[in-house]
């Protein structure tokens, strides 16, 4: 009888232990699932917060850009149409047949820094200025860097310097007129050196000048991944 009681007690104990193990196992699974779920939810919440913060930042930047664009338009309207005289002292007009110093301000500004490097066109432009001032036997020397200078539009364009040497013969009055024309030219010319020899009526001149071009500006659109 005692033996049977011991067996029954052991069976009850084993059953109780099995139930306890099952309960602990289920509780562990539920706890682990809850922790994983909570971590996932927190991660998703943090991600959504970063997305919203990025959207708000982009919206603020867009609103600032729109405000800047409106201000720039107002300033451009004043710059373009606010005066009868343009920025180089000529007539402010959109007539495309006008010659410098006449011309509208927008066209003058765009022509001041050409977006494409065109060395032959530059030489032709200077030759015309020399011819208008009666310079004889003109020579223009410089290095054509078409193979090295890049005219590709960029988001951050920088002005490139072109150095030239101008030689010719003329008189003193024409020299003064030539330098004045270079200074008020739509395209900027910086005269860095002047060498004059001869008499007032027959002078040999050597001018070192710098001029410039700048690649066109592009709108740089980018995307950002929120992690």
Buried (B, 14 or more C-beta within 10 A) or exposed (E): EEEEEEEEEEEEEEEEEEEEEEEEEEEEEEEEEEEEEEEEEEEEEEEEEEEEEEEEEEEEEEEEEEEEEEEEEEEBEEBBEEEEEBBBEBEBBEEEEBEBBBBBBBBBBEEBBBBEBBBEEBBEBBBEBBEEBBBEEBEBEBEEEEEEBEBEEBEEBEEBEBEBBBBBBBBBEBBEBBBEBBEBBBBBBEBEEEEEEEEEEEBEBBBBBEBBBBBEEEEEEEEEEEE
